[in-house]
């Protein structure tokens, strides 16, 4: 029993070493570092903007509630789903701030996270469908060439980064569908999207309160 455990740990260590060497040579760590800096800078600027807004204008949650006041909650959620499916047209952080106007904001954030996850999966299915259309496939391969390169190099780890970092998740999902990335692996790595919404909501609500 102990020998089996030792062998398994050795195999895991060997595999992780191989991944480490590959990621270092393929530029994964550089890509991760750049996006971490980009994320940090974005959060700092966002925090400054939120604090200034809170000081000079008013409650940011109520502001976004006012923007969406002409729409029902279902209408806003539908708009969010469309955005998360079609190229991520509207930054999800705006919807997180809108969720702050509810009595139980984290519950609405959970709904947004599930919708985003579902929107990514819908984009993935659209990509699989598009993969059969040669002309559209060629156009998207040209337009989103970097995403195709990253996905081919790093597979599910690129899906994970797109789910967590300021990388358009809808585009990454669409590309994953076009290259017919394994569905269950896509769904697994995409679960990071749920964590992203929870962490971002904690940060944004902390700043805006």
C-alpha positions in Angstrom: 0.0 0.0 0.0 2.8 2.4 0.9 4.7 1.5 -2.2 1.6 2.2 -4.4 1.2 5.6 -2.7 4.9 6.4 -3.3 4.7 5.4 -6.9 1.6 7.5 -7.4 3.2 10.6 -5.8 6.3 10.1 -7.9 4.2 10.0 -11.1 2.4 13.1 -10.0 5.6 14.9 -9.3 7.1 13.8 -12.6 4.0 15.0 -14.5 4.0 18.4 -12.7 7.7 18.8 -13.5 6.9 18.2 -17.2 4.0 20.7 -17.1 6.3 23.3 -15.4 9.0 23.0 -18.0 6.5 23.2 -20.9 4.7 26.2 -19.4 7.9 28.0 -18.9 9.1 27.3 -22.5 5.7 28.1 -24.1 5.4 31.5 -22.4 2.5 30.5 -20.1 4.0 32.0 -17.0 4.8 35.2 -18.9 1.2 35.4 -20.2 -0.1 34.7 -16.6 2.2 37.4 -15.2 1.1 40.0 -17.7 -2.6 39.3 -17.1 -2.1 39.3 -13.4 -0.6 42.8 -13.7 -3.4 43.8 -16.0 -6.0 42.5 -13.5 -4.3 44.3 -10.6 -4.1 47.6 -12.5 -7.8 47.2 -13.6 -8.9 46.6 -10.0 -6.9 49.6 -8.7 -8.4 51.9 -11.4 -11.9 50.5 -10.8 -11.5 51.0 -7.1 -10.5 54.6 -7.5 -13.4 55.2 -9.9 -15.8 53.6 -7.5 -14.6 55.6 -4.5 -14.8 58.8 -6.5 -18.3 57.9 -7.7 -19.4 57.1 -4.1 -18.1 60.4 -2.8 -19.3 62.8 -5.5 -22.4 61.0 -7.0 -23.9 58.4 -4.7 -24.5 54.7 -4.2 -23.1 52.9 -7.2 -25.6 50.0 -6.8 -28.5 52.3 -6.9 -27.0 54.0 -9.9 -26.9 50.8 -11.9 -30.3 49.9 -10.7 -31.5 53.3 -12.1 -29.8 52.5 -15.5 -31.7 49.2 -15.7 -34.9 50.6 -14.1 -36.7 50.5 -17.4 -36.1 46.7 -17.6 -37.4 44.0 -15.4 -35.0 41.8 -13.4 -35.6 39.0 -16.0 -34.8 41.5 -18.8 -31.5 42.5 -17.2 -30.6 38.8 -16.7 -31.5 38.1 -20.3 -29.3 41.0 -21.5 -26.5 39.6 -19.4 -26.9 36.1 -20.8 -26.7 37.5 -24.4 -23.6 39.5 -23.5 -21.9 36.5 -21.9 -22.7 34.4 -25.0 -21.9 36.9 -27.8 -18.3 38.1 -27.3 -18.8 39.5 -23.8 -20.2 42.8 -25.0 -20.8 44.3 -21.5 -18.2 43.9 -18.7 -19.8 41.5 -16.1 -18.6 43.8 -13.2 -21.3 46.3 -14.1 -23.9 43.6 -13.5 -22.2 42.6 -10.2 -22.5 46.3 -9.1 -26.2 46.2 -10.2 -26.6 43.1 -7.9 -25.5 45.2 -5.0 -28.8 47.0 -5.1 -30.7 43.8 -4.0 -31.5 42.9 -0.4 -29.4 39.8 -0.8 -26.7 40.8 -3.3 -24.6 37.6 -3.1 -27.6 35.5 -4.1 -28.0 37.6 -7.2 -24.3 37.3 -7.8 -24.7 33.5 -7.7 -27.4 33.8 -10.3 -25.1 36.0 -12.5 -22.3 33.5 -12.1 -24.5 30.6 -13.2 -25.8 32.6 -16.2 -22.2 33.5 -17.2 -21.2 29.8 -16.9 -24.2 28.9 -19.0 -23.5 31.7 -21.5 -19.9 30.4 -21.9 -21.3 26.9 -22.6 -23.7 28.3 -25.1 -20.9 30.0 -26.9 -19.0 26.7 -26.9 -21.9 24.9 -28.5 -22.2 27.7 -31.1 -18.5 27.3 -31.8 -19.0 23.5 -32.4 -21.8 24.3 -34.8 -19.7 27.0 -36.6 -16.8 24.5 -37.0 -18.8 22.9 -39.8 -19.1 26.1 -41.7 -15.9 26.6 -43.6 -16.2 30.3 -44.5 -17.2 31.5 -41.0 -14.7 29.2 -39.4 -11.9 30.7 -41.5 -13.0 34.3 -40.7 -13.0 33.5 -36.9 -9.7 31.8 -37.1 -8.2 35.0 -38.5 -10.1 37.4 -36.2 -9.3 35.5 -33.0 -5.9 34.0 -34.0 -4.3 34.7 -30.6 -7.0 32.8 -28.8 -6.6 29.8 -31.1 -2.9 29.8 -30.5 -3.3 30.0 -26.7 -5.9 27.3 -26.6 -3.8 25.0 -28.8 -0.8 25.5 -26.6 -2.3 25.4 -23.1 -5.7 23.7 -23.5 -7.9 23.8 -20.5 -5.5 26.1 -18.6 -6.3 28.8 -21.1 -10.0 28.2 -20.5 -9.3 28.6 -16.7 -7.4 31.8 -17.2 -10.2 33.3 -19.4 -12.7 32.4 -16.7 -10.8 34.2 -14.0 -8.9 37.0 -15.7 -9.9 40.0 -17.9 -9.8 37.8 -21.0 -13.1 37.7 -22.9 -14.6 34.4 -21.7 -17.2 34.3 -24.4 -14.5 34.4 -27.1 -12.4 31.7 -25.4 -15.5 29.6 -25.1 -16.4 30.1 -28.8 -12.9 29.2 -29.8 -12.9 26.1 -27.6 -16.1 25.0 -29.4 -14.6 25.6 -32.9 -11.5 23.5 -32.2 -13.9 20.9 -30.6 -12.1 21.0 -27.2 -13.5 18.1 -25.1 -16.8 19.2 -23.7 -16.5 17.8 -20.2 -13.0 19.2 -19.8 -14.3 22.6 -20.9 -17.1 22.5 -18.4 -14.6 21.5 -15.7 -12.1 24.2 -16.3 -14.9 26.7 -16.8 -16.1 26.2 -13.2 -13.5 28.8 -12.3 -16.0 31.3 -13.7 -18.2 30.8 -10.6 -15.2 31.5 -8.3 -14.4 34.6 -10.3 -17.8 36.1 -9.7 -17.7 35.4 -6.0 -14.2 36.9 -5.5 -14.9 39.9 -7.7 -18.2 40.6 -5.8 -16.5 40.4 -2.5 -13.9 43.0 -3.7 -16.4 45.3 -5.4 -18.9 45.3 -2.5 -16.1 45.9 0.0 -14.9 49.0 -2.0 -18.4 50.4 -2.7 -19.7 50.0 0.9 
